[in-house]
Amino acid sequence: MWVISPMNEKLASLIKFNEAGLVPAIAQQHDTGEVLMMAWMNSDAIAETLETGQVCYWSRSRQSLWRKGESSGHIQTLVDFRLDCDGDTILLLVEQKGVACHTGRHNCFFYSAKDADVKIISEVEISPEEMYNKE
């Protein structure tokens, strides 16, 4: 559980978790502004991220902490932790090592819908098999 220290007590009081104890978090490349991905955080993921400087999320499918890059090596190092005006969305400014998306693309927002068409606008940089089946 998140240990409330004097430094993060105010932050903890500002975050509005949903009924599942989660809050959406947007990861953005700190120096380019590129939006990389969206994932969920619980209080433990937030605490670990702030304590270690390595971004940690909550995996809803696995029901466990998900340390970004623990299996792929494509880690996110925290540069700044921000909270929106309503307290219900986190913005993580990060230094992304490698790709952010499990599909092997640099970011997870590669579908573009316009003019009644949907297109893939970024190519796979590394195959998921190569990314996750390291020896």
N, C-alpha and C positions, 0 to 999 in steps of 0.2 A: 504494500500500500504506500501511497505517496506520503513521505514524511514532510510535514509542513515546517519549514524553517522561517525565520523572520524575513528572509529575502523573497521567498515565494508565497508567503501567506496572502499577500494582496492579489497576486496572480490567481491563486486558487479560488479566491472569492469572486473573481471576475468571470471565470470560465463557466459557461452554461452547457452542461452535458445533457444529452438526450436521455430518454427513458431507459436506454440500454447502458448508460454510463459512458457514452462515446461523444466525441466532438470531431467534425470533419477538419482535416488539415491539408492545406495546399502547399506543395513543395515548389519553390521557384528558384531558379539559378540566380544567385545573388548579384553577379556582375553583368548579366545580359538581360535579365527580366523574363527569360523563357519560363513558362509554366510547365513543370515537369510531370506532375502527377497529383492525384488526390487520394488520400487514404484516411483511416480513422485512428484516433488516439484515445486512450483512456488515461486515467490519472497516473498509472504506473508507467505507461509509455512516455508521458510528458516528463515525469520525474527523471526517468532514465536518460532521456534526451538532454534535459537541462544539466544533469549531473555529469554525463560523459562527453557531450558534444557530438555524439554520433546519433543520428536520427533513428528512433524506434517507434514503430506503429503498433496498433492492435489488429491482428488478423481475425476477421469475423468468421472466415471459413475454418480456420484451425483453432479458434478460440484461445489464442495465446499471443504473447508478445512477438513481434516480427521486427527483428533488427535488420534494417535495410542493408542489403549486401552480404548478409551472413552466409548465404549459399552461392551467390553469384560473384561476390567481390566488388560489386558496384555500389559502394557506400555513399551516404550523404553525410557530410560534415556540417553541423549547424553553424551558421554565421550570425543569424539573428532570429529570435522567436517573437512573433507579433500576434496580437489578438485583435479581431475586428471590433467595431463600435458596439455591437450587440453582445459580444462575448461568446458568440456561438460558432465561430470559425477561426481556425488558427492559420497563420501564414508563416511557413518556415522558409527563411532565406538560407540556401544551402550551397555548398560546393559539391557538385555531383561528380563522382569518379565513375567513368564508364557511362552506360545507358541507364535510364531511370525505369523503363518499361520492361515488363517480363516478356514482351514480344520481341525484344531485342532492338527496339527503336529508342531514339534519344529521349522522347517524351511519350506520354500516354495519350496525347491529344492529336492523333494522326488521321482521324476521319474528318473530312470537311464536307458540310452539307450546304450547297447553294445551287441556285438555278435548277431546282427539282432533281438534283443528282447528288450522290454521295461518292466522294473520292478519297482514296488513301493518298495523303500528301507527304509522307516521309517513308523512306525505305528502311528495311531491317539492316542494322549495322552489325549485329552479331546474332547468330541463330540461337534460339532458346536451348537447343540441345548442347551447343558448344558452351553456352553460358552456365548451364546447370550441371553438366556432366563432366566436370573437371576431375582429373585424376590426381 
